Amino acid sequence: MPPKGFTLARTFAPGRARPPEACSSARPIGHRDSFLPTSLFRTGAARPALPPPRWWQRGYPLARGINAAAPVLFRLAAWLCIALCASLGHAKPADDIDRWGKPEGDYLVIGDAWVHCDRRAKCGGWAMVKIAKGSLHAAADRVNQKFHIEPRIPAIFRSGAEDYRGQDEFDIGHLWEWAAARSQTAAEATENYANAAPQNKVLNRGDWRTIVEQQSRNLSEHADVWIITGTAFASRADKHGNLTIRTIGPHQVWVPTYFWKVELPVYPDQKLPSKLYGWLAKNERPPADMLPAEYCVPVKEIEEISTYEFFNKLPPGVAEVLKGGR
């Protein structure tokens, strides 16, 4: 608002008559031939407001509509940018990961996998991933290997670095393994305490690693492979006859009795799978002369030990045949 006694008015072109109130000792401000920069005149009477130019009258409805829609358009653009960045920078599970069914229990989406965290045990229960044919390339770089906690799980139900610190007998054993990740981003997502459990160091770095790196990679070179890896717990009697489960760390993380793995390959010329592999290992130091092939067992046996049912969407007749064989 102009000061009292002043009013905004148009600058008049040469030769055009000026109103009496415009003839004062005050000098106009702005170019005398311009329209938009208004002039300032000293007067005691208020001048009527001048109409806006035609270009503004014509464009005003459009400008007002753009101005009203700007917040919505901005939010939409922001969400599109976030979605694009997420799709480029993060791994995600295959669309048909549940094609043949999954084990019982809720799960978290972690990288390429569905991971079920056993809240009683405060460690991984099972992890499921689908590896497309030929999608596993060179092994991911483990320079940046660093485990992190899962914030979606309440603190009282999860484990952390302090539970494994100083452990001479156990490693942080992956369920969805680093070697079965199809990209560096996916490999780094495996470093999650919800995707891990205490595993005997000799087993983790020896026979179990061989099974993961050789069997899974060899199958995925020729077929799409659905892999489920998990843990099983069996209580033992202490010296007083009480049934207990061994635990480690300040959070009392359960130590699995078994680690198991189930692999379902489907070759390009197949509509239904014709083979189902099962691997079962006691979570202890294996005998020095034990071969990786000796861990192979019927999937039915793993179902009985783990209490999970695998690939329940398979036709009953096919499932019965596949689960009963090695």
Secondary structure, DSSP 4 states (H G I P E B T S, - for coil): -PPTTEEEEPPPPTT----GGG-SSPPP-S-TT-SSS-EEEE-SSPPPPPPPPHHHHHHHHHHHHHHHHHHHHHHHHHHHHHHHHHHHHS----TTTTTT---SS--EEETTEEEEEETTTTEEEEEEEEE-TT---SPPP-TT---B--TTS-GGG---HHHHTT-SSEEEEESS-GGG-SSHHHHHHT-BGGGEEEEEHHHHHTHHHHIIIIIIHHHHTTSEEEEEEEEE---EE-TTS-EE--EETTTTEEPPSEEEEEEEEE-TT-SS----EEEEEESSPPPTT--GGGGB--HHHHHHHH-----TTS-HHHHHHHHH--
